[in-house]
Amino acid sequence: DSGVTQTPKHLITATGQRVTLRCSPRSGDLSVYWYQQSLDQGLQFLIQYYNGEERAKGNILERFSAQQFPDLHSELNLSSLELGDSALYFCASSVGRSSYNEQFFGPGTRLTVL
Amino acid sequence: GENVEQHPSTLSVQEGDSAVIKCTYSDSASNYFPWYKQELGKGPQLIIDIRSNVGEKKDQRIAVTLNKTAKHFSLHITETQPEDSAVYFCAAHTNDMRFGAGTRLTVKP
């Protein structure tokens, strides 16, 4: 158990809908990262937050947004969902600002868009 | 941007044999190279990492080598055990983390 929790575990929704994925980092970790894992694109970095502020951005679509709250939990919002958004979404956390710090991954949320 | 290629995509070995997974990267500015193990139904877990100022690092049965000139790095697992069966990902870091496509390792008892 990495100490990172993600909810929900599974999510099934329809095209055009909006969903919110939630992540709680390990106790003491200030950075949260979001990743997407799909069969065709592999594991891709989406975005990083550090202590409530956006720190780095990867291949995140404009339809997707994230935030980190004062209690350090984070939410990833996916809107206008398309079939191709079906994937595993992982959250990871680390203690410091730099993504060179060891990242601890949560168990993931499996999103299915029908 | 950075492009990471990983080979082989699948690898099957007998228990006790060694396993080697290789990755190449394109951005010479990459300076941090972690390896992750992902078991079924779980998130990736860091198993070993190496920074660009080091050529080799070892942790018990796992070792990683880095050749910055050739822009490739490798994961070596010795004395493989059935519990080593998983998908392994390499990654290279410049401004963000770029992952290889993964290697599914099967260790047959």
Interface residues (C-beta under 8 A of the other chain):
Chain A: S2 V4 G42 L43 Q44 F45 Q48 A56 G58 F90 A92 S99 Y100 E102 Q103 F104 F105 G106 P107 G108
Chain B: Y32 Y36 G41 K42 G43 P44 Q45 L46 D49 R51 F89 H93 N95 D96 M97 R98 F99 G100 A101 G102
